[in-house]
Amino acid sequence: MAGLLDRQSAFVVALREAGLTISVAEGLDAVRSMQTVDLLDREQLRAALAASLVKRHQHRPAFDTAFDLFYPAVSGESVAERTSAGAPPRDPGAADRGPLEDSERDRLRAELAEVLAGGDEARMDAVAREAVDAFGAVPGRGRGQSSWSRLAVLSRVSAATLMASVLDAVLQGADRGGVAERRARTMIDRRIARFEQQVGADVARRLAEESDVESVARTAVRPSIDRVAFLSATRDDLAALRREIAPLARRLATRLAMDRHRGRRGTLDVRRTMRAALSTGGVPMDTHHRPRRPAKTDLVVICDLSESVSSFAHFTLLLVYALREQFTRVRAFGFVDELDELTRFFTPGGDVLDTVTRLTAEADVTWVTGRTDYGRAFELFEHRFPDVVGTRSSLLVLGDARSNYGRLALPQLSRLAGAARHAYWLNPERESMWDTGDSRASDFAAVVPMTECRNLAQLSEFVRDLAPR
């Protein structure tokens, strides 16, 4: 029992490192739930622990990955079983064995094509284990050591190249190019993704078995979507962020639109005041005021679109797209060493991915060197768009404050921030990295308040703590 409790404690620690908030009481509840279920039933155990430890649906993928590492399914031959049976150590170069390897790969690809067409998940899991066993062994870091690689398996099996043959099996002579083919492609893509996921899970299981599960969990368990760093976000991460950004955009719009003179009365209503004074002989003992109208705020966004912050730039565009629905008017500007207005790309009802594609191809944000130049960007903005920022505007600057040792144009930035109702700077780098190398974060922060914003959780915190000037 002590061993099981130690494993459960390590499991909770891994979940916390992945971004799940788990209190001591919730950890104890999870242990108690284990006493009420059949421990030999993995899915029952998974459900019980998830009910105790997972509070947000965004955290479920991280939970499932960690669960599969700490409580793996009994499948295949373990390292301990191979050793006790006297089997020779696995040769990491066994995957490169010429015609025999080609024959094995062809057999597995043929079986995988049948599984992708039929959708048998149990058989798909078995094929994934076979593929890892056949092609996953690779040389380790140390001399004479071996390891396992997901990429080695996927590159040899190459499931995506089976699409044409699987489509033929699924459609069975039906006309191509119609709705049936699109649905079939979507279904096959989902099955390929599941196969690749199972390959990754089996590789992680083997790595955990041969080393220690805690160290494998640190790299195998991806943080929850609200903890994914913008600078390292993948395309799938950006798709998930798109679903999460709309509520934050609404909250940000509400916070920025709050009246800075809350508590003050509106303008004097002379007619109501004089009418009330009739009861006191014409002496206005009480004054009446018109109700204050909610302030409507325009948003001006200036964002760095250089390669060094490319993933953050994609997130920036997602944020601007969501904010566009919440503000009276949004004007967006992007720059590298040239400045261009991006507002024209954000068409009503358009698709954000199409917008990013058009913007990448058509936006005029590079000039000569193609290296980030904040100083030139602020100078161009003040010169070309002198009337964009006003007393109804909120100015939002998004970038890492690295200007390649160029000029900063702090006076121009100061005038822009002074003309705006609010001004904020979100920096996707860790604060510990500010002012290192070519970073001039402190110089910019002295003019515009700068906040570390590396992930969705920090953006949520920024919105929550936002207070109007």
Wavefront OBJ file of the C-alpha trace (Angstrom):
o trace
v 0.000 0.000 0.000
v 2.916 2.302 0.788
v 4.132 1.924 -2.788
v 0.705 2.840 -4.141
v 0.505 5.910 -1.888
v 3.975 7.031 -2.999
v 2.962 6.677 -6.636
v -0.272 8.599 -6.030
v 1.663 11.394 -4.298
v 4.080 11.604 -7.244
v 1.088 11.622 -9.616
v -0.417 14.633 -7.817
v 2.949 16.426 -7.898
v 3.184 15.864 -11.676
v -0.321 17.275 -12.143
v 0.574 20.361 -10.139
v 3.671 20.883 -12.266
v 1.414 20.695 -15.351
v -0.679 23.586 -14.024
v -3.537 21.855 -12.159
v -4.473 23.479 -8.862
v -4.836 20.648 -6.349
v -5.202 21.305 -2.629
v -4.134 18.917 0.129
v -7.792 18.144 0.833
v -8.411 17.268 -2.829
v -5.359 15.022 -2.827
v -6.735 13.199 0.222
v -10.136 12.906 -1.472
v -8.427 11.220 -4.414
v -6.779 8.692 -2.091
v -10.122 7.973 -0.421
v -11.758 7.483 -3.814
v -9.190 4.785 -4.595
v -10.544 2.770 -1.657
v -14.006 2.646 -3.195
v -13.174 1.443 -6.716
v -11.745 -1.681 -8.277
v -8.053 -0.865 -8.747
v -7.815 -3.474 -11.494
v -10.328 -1.483 -13.557
v -8.202 1.335 -14.997
v -11.095 3.311 -16.449
v -12.961 3.198 -13.161
v -9.823 4.369 -11.357
v -9.275 7.097 -13.984
v -12.835 8.376 -13.522
v -12.555 8.413 -9.724
v -9.263 10.328 -9.707
v -10.455 12.763 -12.379
v -13.576 13.522 -10.361
v -11.385 14.376 -7.375
v -8.544 16.272 -9.074
v -9.762 17.889 -12.328
v -11.854 21.042 -12.052
v -11.576 22.477 -15.584
v -12.013 20.708 -18.892
v -8.796 22.324 -20.202
v -6.851 20.278 -17.649
v -8.216 16.896 -18.698
v -5.641 16.155 -21.463
v -2.754 16.743 -19.020
v -4.480 14.531 -16.455
v -4.997 11.689 -18.945
v -1.377 11.800 -20.111
v -0.061 11.714 -16.541
v -2.508 8.946 -15.578
v -1.302 6.752 -18.461
v 2.270 7.202 -17.217
v 1.689 6.560 -13.535
v -1.001 3.892 -13.995
v -0.138 2.270 -17.354
v -2.209 -0.450 -18.955
v -0.803 -3.962 -18.764
v 0.214 -4.475 -22.373
v 3.190 -5.935 -24.167
v 6.347 -7.254 -22.543
v 7.878 -5.158 -19.798
v 11.576 -4.514 -19.374
v 11.571 -6.493 -16.138
v 9.938 -9.472 -17.858
v 12.458 -9.376 -20.718
v 15.356 -9.254 -18.273
v 14.050 -12.054 -16.045
v 13.442 -14.241 -19.109
v 17.071 -13.815 -20.139
v 16.256 -11.966 -23.350
v 19.143 -9.985 -24.827
v 19.017 -6.189 -24.518
v 17.197 -4.453 -27.342
v 19.439 -3.273 -30.165
v 18.707 0.417 -30.840
v 19.779 -0.068 -34.435
v 17.413 -2.965 -35.023
v 15.030 -0.698 -36.913
v 17.624 -0.333 -39.678
v 17.943 -3.901 -40.814
v 17.361 -3.649 -44.555
v 14.851 -5.889 -46.351
v 13.582 -7.418 -43.106
v 12.743 -3.948 -41.774
v 10.986 -3.070 -45.053
v 8.892 -6.238 -44.876
v 7.873 -5.491 -41.276
v 6.993 -1.912 -42.151
v 4.867 -2.967 -45.139
v 2.984 -5.474 -42.981
v 2.285 -2.917 -40.254
v 1.232 -0.258 -42.768
v -1.187 -2.697 -44.403
v -2.666 -3.626 -41.031
v -2.868 0.028 -40.014
v -4.712 0.868 -43.260
v -7.321 -1.773 -42.402
v -7.674 -0.370 -38.892
v -8.034 3.209 -40.150
v -10.775 2.095 -42.520
v -12.580 -0.033 -39.946
v -12.106 2.049 -36.818
v -11.365 -0.814 -34.386
v -9.744 1.090 -31.504
v -8.493 -1.980 -29.614
v -6.758 -3.272 -32.729
v -5.380 0.219 -33.414
v -3.791 0.271 -29.953
v -2.231 -3.126 -30.647
v -0.803 -1.901 -33.973
v 0.617 1.174 -32.219
v 2.386 -1.055 -29.668
v 3.748 -3.287 -32.431
v 5.027 -0.261 -34.337
v 6.815 1.109 -31.282
v 8.331 -2.299 -30.574
v 9.531 -2.625 -34.164
v 10.781 0.889 -34.920
v 10.873 2.887 -31.677
v 14.255 1.831 -30.285
v 16.978 4.453 -30.815
v 20.458 5.009 -29.365
v 20.448 6.699 -25.967
v 22.519 9.636 -24.826
v 25.159 7.527 -23.113
v 27.452 5.002 -24.724
v 25.749 1.627 -25.035
v 22.417 3.017 -23.854
v 19.124 2.821 -25.740
v 15.959 4.870 -25.678
v 12.611 5.185 -27.452
v 11.475 7.729 -30.018
v 7.974 8.641 -31.142
v 9.301 10.407 -34.245
v 11.246 7.325 -35.312
v 8.031 5.300 -35.300
v 5.871 7.900 -37.063
v 8.463 8.555 -39.783
v 8.677 4.859 -40.666
v 4.985 4.050 -40.462
v 3.948 7.386 -42.042
v 0.230 6.982 -41.391
v -0.729 10.152 -43.280
v 0.487 8.665 -46.577
v -2.147 5.929 -46.258
v -4.972 8.420 -46.833
v -5.558 7.539 -50.519
v -5.809 3.782 -49.986
v -7.968 4.166 -46.870
v -10.285 6.552 -48.746
v -10.727 3.940 -51.480
v -11.633 1.343 -48.859
v -14.087 3.638 -47.079
v -15.780 5.158 -50.135
v -15.918 1.862 -52.069
v -16.229 3.437 -55.493
v -18.345 6.448 -54.482
v -17.768 9.713 -56.355
v -14.840 11.794 -55.150
v -15.000 15.469 -54.304
v -18.393 15.456 -52.611
v -19.634 15.601 -49.041
v -18.964 11.887 -48.549
v -15.268 12.316 -49.283
v -14.941 15.317 -46.966
v -16.594 13.414 -44.136
v -14.400 10.383 -44.796
v -11.241 12.514 -44.750
v -12.264 14.102 -41.449
v -12.951 10.700 -39.926
v -9.640 9.250 -41.147
v -7.719 12.297 -39.910
v -9.201 11.756 -36.439
v -8.201 8.093 -36.494
v -4.665 8.927 -37.635
v -4.396 11.471 -34.811
v -5.544 8.827 -32.332
v -2.975 6.325 -33.661
v -0.189 8.890 -33.314
v -1.397 9.713 -29.813
v -1.256 6.034 -28.864
v 2.268 5.743 -30.274
v 3.329 8.678 -28.105
v 1.652 7.167 -25.042
v 3.360 3.809 -25.553
v 6.762 5.456 -26.053
v 6.269 7.455 -22.850
v 5.235 4.275 -21.000
v 8.399 2.471 -22.083
v 10.603 5.427 -21.193
v 8.988 5.633 -17.756
v 9.478 1.904 -17.254
v 13.164 2.058 -18.127
v 14.002 5.197 -16.143
v 11.753 6.910 -13.598
v 8.222 8.023 -14.220
v 8.621 11.435 -12.551
v 11.334 12.654 -14.937
v 9.441 11.353 -17.984
v 6.261 13.077 -16.789
v 8.043 16.456 -16.733
v 8.522 16.306 -20.490
v 5.648 14.062 -21.609
v 2.827 15.848 -19.770
v 2.078 19.036 -21.626
v 0.884 21.905 -19.462
v -2.785 22.788 -19.573
v -3.752 25.270 -22.274
v -3.812 28.209 -19.860
v -0.157 27.462 -18.980
v 1.179 27.009 -22.521
v 3.768 29.680 -23.280
v 2.749 31.868 -26.212
v 6.309 31.860 -27.580
v 6.313 28.055 -27.912
v 2.663 27.472 -28.822
v 1.978 24.969 -31.596
v -0.756 25.233 -34.217
v -2.982 22.969 -32.118
v -2.287 25.128 -29.067
v -3.307 28.245 -30.989
v -6.551 26.539 -32.025
v -7.286 25.776 -28.371
v -6.343 29.334 -27.353
v -8.804 30.668 -29.894
v -11.627 28.929 -28.026
v -10.492 30.382 -24.699
v -9.798 33.959 -25.755
v -13.358 35.252 -26.319
v -14.386 35.361 -22.609
v -11.140 37.149 -21.759
v -11.739 39.683 -24.525
v -15.163 40.486 -23.072
v -13.688 40.945 -19.600
v -10.861 43.107 -20.936
v -13.323 45.311 -22.818
v -15.424 45.713 -19.677
v -12.440 46.661 -17.539
v -11.077 49.190 -20.030
v -14.510 50.762 -20.544
v -15.125 51.395 -16.828
v -15.660 55.072 -16.144
v -12.587 56.566 -14.530
v -14.852 58.993 -12.657
v -17.014 56.365 -11.013
v -18.905 57.869 -8.079
v -19.047 61.364 -9.566
v -22.401 62.692 -10.598
v -23.360 63.486 -14.165
v -24.062 66.939 -15.582
v -26.633 69.158 -13.867
v -30.243 68.641 -14.976
v -31.511 72.258 -14.749
v -35.146 71.451 -15.537
v -35.507 68.795 -12.818
v -33.604 70.938 -10.320
v -35.898 73.985 -10.877
v -39.027 71.842 -10.751
v -37.961 70.412 -7.402
v -37.198 73.916 -6.119
v -40.867 74.938 -6.448
v -41.631 73.135 -3.195
v -39.066 75.271 -1.357
v -40.139 78.672 -2.712
v -37.819 78.531 -5.699
v -34.731 77.894 -3.627
v -32.794 74.887 -5.112
v -32.110 72.958 -1.907
v -31.274 69.764 -3.847
v -29.685 69.438 -7.242
v -30.547 66.761 -9.793
v -28.094 65.350 -12.303
v -28.370 63.445 -15.518
v -27.203 59.821 -15.232
v -23.723 59.259 -16.531
v -23.515 57.293 -19.750
v -21.097 54.361 -19.845
v -17.843 55.357 -21.478
v -17.186 53.732 -24.826
v -13.554 52.972 -25.474
v -11.679 52.632 -28.737
v -8.783 50.191 -28.821
v -5.458 50.784 -30.582
v -3.115 47.807 -30.758
v 0.538 48.012 -31.836
v 2.135 44.577 -32.112
v 5.562 43.175 -32.913
v 5.278 40.659 -35.800
v 8.936 39.626 -36.006
v 10.091 36.006 -36.218
v 11.382 36.038 -32.635
v 7.817 36.306 -31.367
v 5.999 34.571 -34.236
v 3.818 32.355 -32.007
v 3.029 35.325 -29.780
v 2.175 37.344 -32.894
v -0.349 34.657 -33.887
v -1.845 34.834 -30.406
v -1.900 38.624 -30.710
v -3.988 38.370 -33.859
v -6.378 35.971 -32.104
v -6.734 38.479 -29.274
v -7.291 41.408 -31.635
v -9.849 39.388 -33.556
v -11.776 38.659 -30.352
v -11.476 42.233 -29.072
v -12.868 43.545 -32.339
v -16.279 42.240 -31.330
v -16.165 43.987 -27.933
v -15.021 47.542 -28.665
v -16.643 50.408 -30.511
v -13.658 50.520 -32.818
v -10.416 48.561 -32.991
v -7.441 49.651 -35.036
v -4.508 47.277 -35.202
v -0.963 48.030 -36.391
v 1.919 45.614 -36.893
v 5.604 46.177 -37.451
v 9.021 44.633 -37.860
v 11.152 47.463 -39.244
v 8.190 48.928 -41.184
v 4.722 49.775 -39.859
v 1.447 48.840 -41.504
v -2.172 49.060 -40.406
v -3.723 45.591 -40.119
v -7.323 46.624 -39.519
v -8.302 45.963 -43.133
v -7.562 42.254 -42.716
v -10.087 41.796 -39.898
v -13.266 41.515 -41.938
v -16.584 40.860 -40.143
v -17.468 37.180 -40.098
v -14.106 36.167 -41.516
v -11.994 33.242 -40.390
v -9.020 34.104 -38.198
v -6.746 31.530 -39.866
v -7.526 32.995 -43.287
v -6.810 36.414 -41.827
v -3.400 35.320 -40.574
v -2.568 33.812 -43.968
v -3.558 36.988 -45.839
v -1.767 39.191 -43.352
v 1.466 37.200 -43.630
v 1.397 37.484 -47.423
v 0.143 41.058 -47.826
v 1.010 43.146 -44.757
v 3.838 45.623 -45.371
v 5.762 45.231 -42.097
v 9.340 44.782 -43.345
v 11.477 47.490 -44.899
v 15.228 46.926 -45.417
v 16.771 44.652 -42.793
v 13.678 42.809 -41.610
v 14.935 43.156 -38.026
v 12.742 44.488 -35.237
v 12.963 48.267 -34.832
v 10.675 49.623 -32.108
v 12.020 53.138 -32.448
v 11.229 53.379 -36.155
v 7.781 51.843 -35.534
v 6.825 54.461 -32.920
v 8.189 57.281 -35.059
v 6.262 56.103 -38.113
v 3.090 55.681 -36.068
v 3.223 59.222 -34.695
v 3.998 60.637 -38.147
v 1.449 58.678 -40.195
v -1.391 58.334 -37.697
v -1.244 61.411 -35.439
v -4.976 61.431 -34.642
v -5.576 57.720 -33.984
v -4.837 57.782 -30.232
v -7.088 60.096 -28.237
v -8.791 60.520 -24.894
v -11.273 57.725 -25.694
v -8.547 55.305 -26.752
v -6.868 52.459 -24.907
v -3.365 51.769 -26.224
v -2.097 48.186 -26.063
v 1.495 47.392 -27.086
v 2.379 43.708 -27.588
v 6.006 42.663 -27.968
v 9.222 41.506 -26.288
v 10.863 44.979 -26.176
v 13.939 43.709 -28.063
v 14.930 46.344 -30.600
v 18.270 44.959 -31.880
v 20.217 47.726 -30.094
v 18.435 50.367 -32.195
v 16.853 53.627 -31.135
v 13.820 53.505 -28.842
v 11.904 56.712 -29.684
v 10.830 57.081 -26.042
v 9.565 60.691 -26.507
v 7.227 59.549 -29.278
v 5.993 56.618 -27.172
v 5.503 58.945 -24.203
v 3.343 61.299 -26.268
v 1.238 58.371 -27.526
v 0.750 57.013 -24.002
v -0.050 60.469 -22.657
v -2.722 61.040 -25.284
v -4.454 57.727 -24.555
v -6.945 57.083 -21.803
v -5.123 53.861 -20.855
v -1.770 52.468 -22.017
v -0.422 48.985 -21.313
v 2.405 46.804 -22.617
v 2.228 42.986 -22.581
v 5.603 41.243 -22.831
v 5.694 37.485 -23.643
v 9.150 36.968 -22.105
v 9.897 36.012 -18.523
v 10.582 39.067 -16.408
v 13.940 37.527 -15.472
v 14.931 37.876 -19.160
v 14.085 41.569 -19.351
v 17.088 43.861 -19.883
v 19.275 40.964 -21.056
v 20.947 41.166 -24.465
v 19.123 43.673 -26.662
v 16.062 43.867 -24.383
v 15.198 47.429 -23.297
v 12.175 46.458 -21.244
v 12.907 48.769 -18.300
v 13.301 51.805 -20.579
v 9.944 51.118 -22.228
v 8.307 50.196 -18.904
v 9.238 53.612 -17.508
v 6.914 55.102 -20.151
v 4.200 52.437 -20.512
v 3.391 50.012 -17.654
v 4.738 46.610 -18.746
v 3.346 43.236 -17.654
v 4.761 39.761 -18.155
v 2.211 37.852 -20.257
v 3.609 34.452 -21.249
v 0.382 32.428 -21.173
v -3.366 32.577 -20.855
v -3.256 32.353 -17.062
v -1.132 35.496 -16.859
v -3.412 37.269 -19.322
v -6.377 36.358 -17.100
v -4.518 37.753 -14.092
v -3.721 40.960 -15.985
v -7.386 41.419 -16.924
v -8.534 40.665 -13.381
v -6.142 43.166 -11.810
v -6.716 45.842 -14.448
v -7.813 49.111 -12.876
v -8.732 52.199 -14.899
v -6.650 55.303 -14.414
l 1 2 3 4 5 6 7 8 9 10 11 12 13 14 15 16 17 18 19 20 21 22 23 24 25 26 27 28 29 30 31 32 33 34 35 36 37 38 39 40 41 42 43 44 45 46 47 48 49 50 51 52 53 54 55 56 57 58 59 60 61 62 63 64 65 66 67 68 69 70 71 72 73 74 75 76 77 78 79 80 81 82 83 84 85 86 87 88 89 90 91 92 93 94 95 96 97 98 99 100 101 102 103 104 105 106 107 108 109 110 111 112 113 114 115 116 117 118 119 120 121 122 123 124 125 126 127 128 129 130 131 132 133 134 135 136 137 138 139 140 141 142 143 144 145 146 147 148 149 150 151 152 153 154 155 156 157 158 159 160 161 162 163 164 165 166 167 168 169 170 171 172 173 174 175 176 177 178 179 180 181 182 183 184 185 186 187 188 189 190 191 192 193 194 195 196 197 198 199 200 201 202 203 204 205 206 207 208 209 210 211 212 213 214 215 216 217 218 219 220 221 222 223 224 225 226 227 228 229 230 231 232 233 234 235 236 237 238 239 240 241 242 243 244 245 246 247 248 249 250 251 252 253 254 255 256 257 258 259 260 261 262 263 264 265 266 267 268 269 270 271 272 273 274 275 276 277 278 279 280 281 282 283 284 285 286 287 288 289 290 291 292 293 294 295 296 297 298 299 300 301 302 303 304 305 306 307 308 309 310 311 312 313 314 315 316 317 318 319 320 321 322 323 324 325 326 327 328 329 330 331 332 333 334 335 336 337 338 339 340 341 342 343 344 345 346 347 348 349 350 351 352 353 354 355 356 357 358 359 360 361 362 363 364 365 366 367 368 369 370 371 372 373 374 375 376 377 378 379 380 381 382 383 384 385 386 387 388 389 390 391 392 393 394 395 396 397 398 399 400 401 402 403 404 405 406 407 408 409 410 411 412 413 414 415 416 417 418 419 420 421 422 423 424 425 426 427 428 429 430 431 432 433 434 435 436 437 438 439 440 441 442 443 444 445 446 447 448 449 450 451 452 453 454 455 456 457 458 459 460 461 462 463 464 465 466 467 468 469
